Amino acid sequence: MNRLLSLLILLVMFSFSCTNKEVITPDQQTPKLPETPYSYNVLSLPAGASQAGGIFDDVIDPSKPSNTINITPWGATLGRVLFYDKNLSLNNTIACASCHHQDKAFADGQQFSTGFQGRITPRNSMAIINPITQNNLFWDSRSRTISDLSLKPVQNHIEMGMEDLDVLERKLEKISYYPALFKKAFGTEVVTKERVSEALSQFIGSITTSRSRFDFFMNNDLVHLNELERLGMNLFNSDKAKCSSCHGGGNMSAQDGPNDPYGGGGTGSFGSVVNDLRGATNIGLDLQYKDNGFGDGKFRIPSLRNIELTGPYMHDGRFKTLEEVLDHYTDGIKPHKHLDVKFTDGHGNLKRLDLSSVEKKAIIAFLKTLTDKEMTTDPKYSDPFKP
């Protein structure tokens, strides 16, 4: 009985800690911002990539927000401050940027991340790679738009713990540098959760990468790929390696539009999208998944841009290196019943990739040409609270 009573007390204390209405006193550390904001509204996207446009939401539910974002210089500036501000967490210890580091293409280099109370996230923190071009976000594709994504980590009971957004509003109202920033972004000093979401969405949507060695090579800007990199590029696009069949288009990510291989595949009765794969697939990581992702062990296919910087890899960060990732495709794919058909022989039998050690080295050499060092050092994406 005593053990049961102790357990009940602990549960009540935990519930109180997660739903506390009290506004914890915010930290005051003024961000350093340029007098003239950066041109966040001028996007630099890879050739062939464009804004996603919320194409599915228009069909399924016109009342839902579109992924098309109106980015303004001051709106994204406010979003940048919010992104790096630890005051968005319940106890002033975690910012969005705590799990998304600019020098790592906005991943964090950890298998799992540490939340506001020291607890560990169940999934690897995804890099931020041209999110404005993508129709599905998070490892389980649960968000279709950046607007829907923006406050989910803030409210998450492990990540930032600000479950009550009314508490967040009252907290930000007390911080000296926000009234002027909200006024510049929205015309008045009023702080609302909707404005917080919109500003974060503008900043996140402005984060683009398109200036890698590969991009310059494709634009004939006097940049050349060596023999090994060229071999890797050819393999990447070949039927043998199959890389581009998942990581396609200018963003080298899931092609998930309505008529794309990992998209909706058309519409059914009453205008509903049928067979929407949501940019996710099962690559045979396990025979039985503890985490089923989008369902049936399917997880969103990420962009391969800046992949050199974003390890460890997969939703659970199980692979530390790109070598381990390619070893999985040549030796480790499990015959799961929902395995992507490209890893079968057409009759449901497992068919792993047949890549030699040289071919794997070549593919990795090519993948490293996708690193955009300008994006990872651009001051407009940097921490405004740093000295």
C-alpha positions in Angstrom: 0.0 0.0 0.0 2.9 2.4 0.9 4.5 1.7 -2.4 1.3 2.4 -4.3 0.8 5.7 -2.4 4.4 6.7 -3.2 3.8 6.0 -6.9 0.6 8.0 -6.9 2.4 11.0 -5.3 5.1 10.8 -7.9 2.6 10.7 -10.7 0.8 13.8 -9.3 4.1 15.6 -9.0 5.1 14.7 -12.5 1.7 15.9 -13.9 2.1 19.2 -12.0 5.6 19.8 -13.4 4.3 19.3 -16.9 1.3 21.5 -16.7 2.4 24.2 -14.3 0.6 27.4 -15.1 3.2 29.6 -13.3 5.4 31.7 -15.6 9.0 30.9 -14.7 11.0 34.1 -14.6 12.7 34.5 -18.0 16.4 35.1 -18.5 17.2 38.5 -19.9 20.0 38.4 -22.4 19.6 40.9 -25.2 20.2 39.5 -28.8 22.6 41.4 -31.1 20.9 42.2 -34.3 21.8 44.3 -37.4 19.9 47.6 -37.7 18.8 46.5 -41.2 17.5 42.9 -41.3 18.9 40.3 -43.5 17.1 39.5 -46.7 15.4 36.4 -45.5 12.7 36.7 -48.1 15.2 36.1 -50.9 15.4 32.3 -51.0 18.2 30.4 -52.7 16.8 27.0 -53.5 18.5 24.2 -55.5 17.8 23.9 -59.2 14.5 22.1 -59.7 13.2 22.7 -56.1 10.4 25.1 -55.2 8.1 25.8 -52.3 5.9 22.8 -51.4 2.7 24.9 -51.4 0.5 22.7 -49.2 -0.7 20.7 -52.2 -2.3 18.0 -50.1 -4.0 20.3 -47.6 -5.9 22.1 -50.4 -7.5 18.7 -51.3 -8.0 17.2 -47.9 -9.0 20.3 -45.8 -8.9 23.7 -47.4 -9.1 25.2 -43.8 -5.6 23.9 -42.9 -2.6 26.2 -43.4 -0.6 25.9 -46.6 3.2 25.3 -46.5 3.5 28.4 -48.6 5.0 31.0 -46.2 5.1 34.8 -46.6 8.7 35.4 -45.4 9.5 39.0 -44.4 12.9 40.3 -43.2 11.6 41.4 -39.8 9.3 38.4 -39.3 12.2 35.9 -39.9 14.5 38.1 -37.7 12.0 37.6 -34.8 11.9 33.9 -35.7 15.7 33.7 -35.5 15.6 35.2 -32.0 12.8 32.8 -30.9 14.7 29.9 -32.4 17.8 30.5 -30.3 16.0 31.7 -27.1 16.0 29.2 -24.2 13.1 31.1 -22.7 10.8 29.2 -25.0 11.4 26.1 -22.7 9.6 25.8 -19.4 12.8 26.2 -17.3 14.9 28.4 -19.6 17.4 25.6 -20.4 16.6 24.5 -24.0 16.1 26.4 -27.2 15.1 25.0 -30.6 18.8 25.5 -31.5 19.9 23.3 -28.7 19.0 20.3 -30.9 19.6 22.0 -34.2 23.2 23.4 -34.6 24.0 25.6 -37.6 27.5 24.1 -38.1 25.9 20.6 -38.3 23.3 21.7 -40.9 20.9 22.1 -38.0 21.3 18.6 -36.7 23.0 18.1 -33.3 25.5 15.3 -33.8 23.9 13.1 -31.1 22.1 9.8 -31.4 19.4 11.3 -29.2 19.0 14.8 -27.8 18.6 16.0 -24.2 15.4 17.7 -23.2 14.5 20.5 -20.7 14.6 18.2 -17.7 17.5 16.1 -18.8 15.3 13.4 -20.3 16.3 11.9 -23.7 14.3 12.2 -26.9 13.2 8.9 -28.5 14.4 9.9 -32.0 17.4 11.5 -33.6 17.1 15.3 -34.2 16.5 15.8 -37.9 18.6 18.3 -39.9 16.9 21.4 -41.3 17.4 21.0 -45.1 15.2 23.3 -47.3 12.1 22.5 -45.3 10.1 25.0 -47.4 10.3 22.5 -50.3 8.9 19.6 -48.4 5.3 18.3 -48.1 5.9 16.1 -45.0 8.0 16.9 -41.9 9.3 15.0 -38.8 10.6 11.4 -39.0 7.0 10.1 -38.9 5.7 12.7 -41.4 3.1 13.9 -38.9 3.3 17.5 -40.0 2.5 18.7 -43.6 3.6 22.3 -43.0 6.3 24.3 -41.2 3.5 26.2 -39.5 2.2 22.9 -38.0 5.7 21.8 -37.1 7.0 25.0 -35.5 5.5 24.8 -32.0 5.4 21.0 -31.5 9.0 20.8 -30.0 8.2 23.7 -27.8 5.1 21.9 -26.4 6.7 18.5 -26.2 6.9 17.1 -22.7 10.4 15.9 -23.2 12.0 18.5 -25.5 11.0 22.0 -24.2 8.0 21.3 -21.9 6.0 24.5 -22.7 2.7 22.5 -23.0 0.5 25.5 -22.2 1.0 28.2 -24.9 -0.8 30.8 -22.8 2.1 30.4 -20.4 4.5 31.0 -23.2 2.7 34.2 -24.3 2.8 35.6 -20.7 6.5 34.7 -20.4 7.5 36.4 -23.7 5.5 39.5 -22.8 7.9 40.0 -19.8 11.1 39.9 -21.9 12.4 43.4 -22.7 13.6 42.8 -26.3 10.4 41.2 -27.7 7.9 44.2 -27.8 10.0 46.0 -30.4 10.6 42.9 -32.4 7.0 41.9 -32.5 6.1 45.4 -33.6 8.6 45.4 -36.4 7.4 41.9 -37.5 3.6 42.4 -37.1 2.9 46.1 -36.6 2.0 45.8 -32.9 3.7 44.6 -29.7 1.1 42.0 -29.0 2.5 38.6 -28.3 0.4 35.6 -29.4 1.1 32.0 -29.9 0.0 32.4 -33.5 2.6 35.1 -34.1 5.3 33.0 -32.4 4.4 30.2 -34.7 4.4 32.4 -37.8 7.8 34.0 -36.9 9.4 30.7 -36.2 8.0 29.4 -39.5 9.4 32.3 -41.4 12.9 31.7 -40.0 12.8 28.0 -40.4 11.4 28.4 -44.0 14.2 30.8 -44.8 16.9 28.2 -44.0 18.0 27.0 -47.5 21.0 25.2 -48.9 22.0 25.3 -52.5 25.7 26.3 -52.7 27.6 23.1 -52.4 30.4 22.0 -54.7 27.9 19.8 -56.6 25.6 22.8 -57.2 28.5 24.9 -58.6 29.5 21.9 -60.7 26.0 21.6 -62.1 26.0 25.4 -62.8 29.3 25.2 -64.7 31.0 27.5 -62.3 34.5 26.3 -62.9 34.1 23.6 -60.3 35.1 20.0 -61.2 34.4 16.7 -59.6 37.3 14.2 -59.5 37.1 10.7 -61.0 35.9 9.0 -57.8 33.2 11.7 -57.2 32.0 11.4 -60.8 31.7 7.6 -60.4 29.7 8.1 -57.2 27.4 10.6 -58.9 26.7 8.1 -61.7 26.1 5.3 -59.2 23.8 7.6 -57.2 21.6 7.9 -60.2 21.9 4.3 -61.4 19.5 1.4 -61.2 22.3 -0.5 -59.3 22.6 1.8 -56.3 19.0 3.2 -56.5 19.9 6.2 -54.4 18.0 8.8 -56.5 14.9 6.7 -56.6 14.3 7.7 -52.9 16.4 10.8 -52.6 15.3 12.6 -55.8 14.8 16.0 -57.2 16.8 19.1 -56.6 16.6 18.6 -52.8 17.6 15.0 -53.0 14.8 14.0 -50.7 11.5 12.1 -50.9 9.5 13.1 -53.9 6.1 13.3 -52.3 3.9 15.4 -54.5 0.5 14.1 -55.5 1.8 12.2 -58.5 5.3 11.4 -57.2 6.5 7.9 -56.2 6.3 8.7 -52.4 3.3 11.0 -52.7 -0.4 10.8 -52.9 -0.9 8.9 -56.1 -4.1 10.7 -57.1 -7.4 11.4 -55.5 -10.4 9.2 -54.5 -14.0 9.9 -53.8 -15.0 13.2 -52.2 -11.6 14.6 -53.3 -9.6 12.6 -50.7 -6.0 11.7 -51.4 -5.5 7.9 -51.6 -2.4 5.9 -51.0 -0.5 8.9 -49.6 2.9 7.5 -48.6 3.8 10.9 -47.0 7.4 10.7 -48.2 8.0 7.7 -46.0 9.2 4.1 -46.6 10.5 1.0 -44.9 14.2 0.2 -45.6 14.4 -3.0 -43.6 16.2 -1.7 -40.5 14.4 -4.3 -38.4 12.1 -7.3 -38.6 10.1 -5.9 -35.7 10.1 -2.2 -35.0 9.7 -0.8 -31.5 9.1 2.5 -33.1 6.8 2.1 -36.2 7.2 5.7 -37.4 4.5 6.6 -39.9 3.3 3.0 -39.7 4.6 -0.4 -40.6 8.2 0.7 -39.9 8.1 3.5 -42.4 10.1 6.7 -41.8 10.4 9.9 -43.8 13.1 9.8 -46.5 15.4 12.7 -45.6 17.3 15.0 -47.9 20.9 14.0 -48.5 22.1 17.6 -48.8 24.8 18.3 -46.1 24.6 14.6 -45.2 28.3 14.7 -44.3 27.5 16.9 -41.4 24.3 15.4 -40.1 25.3 12.0 -38.6 24.5 9.8 -36.8 22.0 8.5 -39.3 18.4 7.0 -39.3 15.5 7.9 -37.1 17.3 6.3 -34.1 20.8 7.3 -35.0 22.0 3.7 -35.1 24.6 4.3 -37.8 27.5 6.6 -36.9 29.0 6.9 -40.3 28.0 6.9 -44.0 30.0 3.7 -44.4 27.7 2.0 -42.0 24.7 3.3 -43.9 25.9 1.8 -47.2 26.9 -1.4 -45.4 23.2 -1.7 -44.3 22.0 -1.5 -47.9 24.5 -4.1 -49.1 24.5 -6.5 -46.1 21.9 -5.5 -43.5 18.5 -5.0 -45.0 15.9 -7.2 -43.2 13.1 -8.9 -45.1 10.3 -7.0 -43.4 6.8 -7.7 -44.8 6.4 -3.9 -45.6 9.8 -3.5 -47.1 10.1 -1.0 -49.9 9.6 -2.9 -53.2 12.8 -1.6 -54.6 14.6 -3.9 -52.3 12.8 -7.0 -53.6 13.1 -9.0 -56.7 9.5 -8.3 -57.8 8.2 -11.5 -56.2 8.6 -10.3 -52.6 12.0 -11.8 -52.0 14.7 -9.7 -50.5 17.3 -8.2 -52.9 20.0 -6.2 -51.3 22.2 -3.8 -53.2 25.3 -5.3 -54.8 27.9 -2.6 -54.2 31.7 -3.2 -54.1 33.9 -1.4 -51.5 35.1 0.9 -54.3 31.6 1.8 -55.3 30.6 2.5 -51.7 33.7 4.8 -51.4 32.7 6.6 -54.6 29.1 7.2 -53.5 30.4 8.6 -50.2 32.8 10.8 -52.1 29.9 12.2 -54.1 27.7 12.7 -51.1 30.4 14.9 -49.6 30.2 17.2 -52.6 26.7 18.1 -51.3 28.1 19.9 -48.2 27.2 23.6 -48.2 29.7 25.5 -46.1 28.2 28.8 -46.8 24.9 27.8 -45.2 26.6 26.5 -42.1 28.5 29.8 -41.5 25.9 32.4 -42.8 25.4 35.0 -40.1 21.7 35.3 -40.8 21.2 31.8 -39.4 23.6 32.2 -36.5 22.9 32.6 -32.8 22.1 36.2 -32.0 22.8 35.7 -28.3 26.4 34.9 -28.8 28.9 37.6 -27.7 
